[in-house]
Amino acid sequence: MNSTHYRLQRQKSGALAVHNAAYAETMHPGAGPWVEATSLYVQGSGLAAQLCTPGDDPLVLFDVGLGAAANALAAVTCHDELRRRGKRPRPLHIVSFEADPAAVHFAIEEAEALGYPRGHEALLGELLAAGCVEREDGLLWELRLGDFTRLIREEPARADVIFFDPFSPRANPDMWSLSTLETLYQCRRRAGRLRLVTYSTAYGTRAGLLLAGFFVGEGPQSIPGGGTRRAGTIAATWLADLERPLTPAWLARWRHDREPWPPKTSAAAHRELRERLAEHPQWAQFPEPPEPSPRQARHPRFQTGGGAGAQRPRRPRRR
């Protein structure tokens, strides 16, 4: 794929975003690349606070789906701004994964129109040419080119934060499979905290993250200029790192969704996975919901069946 497959597309918010004609998908639609990169990925992951935690060991960020480099440049900018404000952030080690760097070339070519790459053209050019950029201010940025599902299994670094931003499950199902999400969960440091941020709010995506071992919550309350688009998903290895964890009400809705599973999930595994999801420790923090009234019990929401299988029988009501 080359940069001719890309074009600029004006969003309803007024922002310009990068559209991929081959996949028929737009990167960071709605609010635009810089707003989503800063509001969802940087702020949603708590990157600034993590960079300011005591210690000299680098914070390792896996940037999965480099695309046109908005997310990674937002992380670089966060690190640079902390230094300008007189803070002493930890070194930042970014590992960007990308199958094809054509979108980065396009972002360099359209830096003036897009805005966010402006001033970073040399940095991006060096990354593309050498595969690695190292600065004296503590930034190390490496580029891994190729099939992510293979690269991630060979990656020696362990992550503190993951920006998960591939094309959609429809266009790129391998990236959203349970196997891939389980591999991401294993990329954490030993006994360390890992936070993953993604734009997807699909039931299949969130179910896959829960089944992979993460605790899962809602993204930021809103993204400026994002319109009606929901504000992503946050996953973490520690429940305390989620401001708005999913509740059992989400699990009840999941049972009736038409696409409740991650892509490429075998139908033969549905029963086992359904049981694992129902027993996830995330739900233990919530009290059991009250029993439905006879009138509520007749509502389809409380009936057995549904997209992901029957609900567990409810206990008889106390008189």
DALIN-V848541 format. One line per field, one symbol per residue. ss: DSSP state (A for helix, B for strand, O for the rest). phi: phi as a letter, one per 40 degrees, with the letter a starting at -180 (. if undefined). burial: I if it has 24 or more other ideal C-beta (glycine too) atoms within 12 Angstrom, else O. A space follows every 50 residues. Layout:
ss: ???
phi: ???
burial: ???
//
This chain:
ss: OOAAABBBBBOOOOOBBBBBOOOOBBBOOOOOAAAAAAAAAAAAOOAAAA AOOOOOOOBBBBBBOOOOOAAAAAAAAAAAAAAAOOOOOOOBBBBBBBOO OAAAAAAAAOAAAAOOOOOOAAAAAAAAAAOBBBOOOOBBBBBBBOOAAA AAAAOOOOBOBBBBOOOOOOOOAAAAOAAAAAAAAOOBOOOOOOBBBBOO OOAAAAAAAAAAOOBBBBOOOOOOOOOOOOOOBBBBOOAAAOOOBOOAAA AAAAOOOOOOOOOOOOAAAAAAAAAAAAOOAAAAAOOOOOOOOAAAAOOA AAOOOOOOOOOOOOOOOOO
phi: .bcccbacbccccgccbcbbcccfbbcfcgchcccccccccccccgcccc cccdhbcccbbcbcgdfcgccccccccdcccccccgcbccdbbbbcbaca cdccdccccbdcccgcccgbcccccccccbgabbbcchcbbbbbbhcccc dccbcccbcbbbcbacccdccacdcbccdcccccccccccfbcbbbbacc bcdccccccccchccbaccddabdgcgccccgbbbacbcccbcbccbdcc cccdcbccbcbcdgcccccdcccccccccccdcccbcccccccdcccccd dcccghdbhcccdccdccc
burial: OOIOOIIIIOIOIOIIIIIIOOIOIIIIIIIIIIIIIIIIIIIIIIIIOI IOOOOOOIIIIIIIIIIIIIIIIIIIIIIIOIIOOOOOIIIIIIIIIIII IIIIIIIIIIIOOIIIIOOIOOIIOOIIOOOOIOOOOIIIIIIIOOOIIO IIOOIOIIIIIIIIIIIIIOOIIOIIIIIIIIIIIOIIOOOOIIIIIIII IIIIIIIIIIIIIIIIIIIIOOIOIIOOIIIIIIIIIOIOIIOOIIOIOI IIOIIIOOOIIIIOIOOOOOOOIIOOIIOIOIIOOOOOOOOOOOOOOOOO OIOOOOOIIOIOOOOOOOO
//
